Amino acid sequence: MTPDSWQVYLLECADGTLYCGITCDMERRLAQHNGAAPGGARYTRGRRPVRLLASRACSCKADALRLECAIKAKPRHAKITFLLEGEKKQC
């Protein structure tokens, strides 16, 4: 992955819920969601710890945002399947 590439990721929270987002730095973003670094989403703050289920690299932010939107529109079981099936694909 190049430094400028974007990733769409799917997290599982401690309460079993899912969170989808985008980032350029997965390690930093995961640390933020788990409270080890400042930042992170309000949604995940009360649902720690979170774990990374899957991610997919995208070539630009626009592609990542489109994929994130598509994932968020799907029901829970389809979100996991959709991202895991395409895990090794590029956007």
C-alpha positions, -999 to 999 in steps of 0.1 A, spaced: 0 0 0 13 34 -9 13 62 17 -14 81 -2 -37 51 -7 -70 50 11 -85 20 29 -121 12 38 -123 -8 70 -149 -27 90 -146 -30 128 -164 -52 152 -171 -35 186 -171 -52 220 -209 -51 219 -210 -70 186 -220 -40 165 -201 -30 133 -184 2 123 -173 11 88 -149 39 80 -120 51 57 -84 60 65 -49 65 50 -33 50 81 -50 19 94 -26 14 124 -32 50 136 -69 48 131 -73 15 149 -53 30 179 -77 60 179 -108 38 179 -93 18 208 -84 49 228 -46 44 225 -43 76 205 -63 108 205 -93 109 181 -116 82 170 -153 81 164 -178 89 191 -196 57 181 -167 34 191 -157 53 223 -183 35 244 -179 2 226 -142 -6 231 -123 -26 224 -128 -28 187 -111 -53 163 -105 -51 126 -126 -75 106 -116 -66 71 -102 -38 50 -99 -30 13 -74 -6 -4 -87 20 -27 -67 42 -51 -84 75 -41 -105 91 -14 -135 93 -38 -135 55 -44 -131 48 -7 -161 71 1 -182 53 -25 -173 19 -12 -179 30 24 -214 43 14 -222 10 -4 -211 -10 27 -232 11 51 -263 6 29 -261 -32 33 -275 -53 61 -250 -66 87 -244 -101 72 -239 -86 38 -214 -60 50 -190 -86 63 -194 -108 32 -191 -79 8 -158 -66 23 -143 -100 30 -150 -113 -6 -133 -82 -20 -106 -79 6 -78 -86 -19 -93 -64 -47 -86 -28 -53 -114 -3 -56 
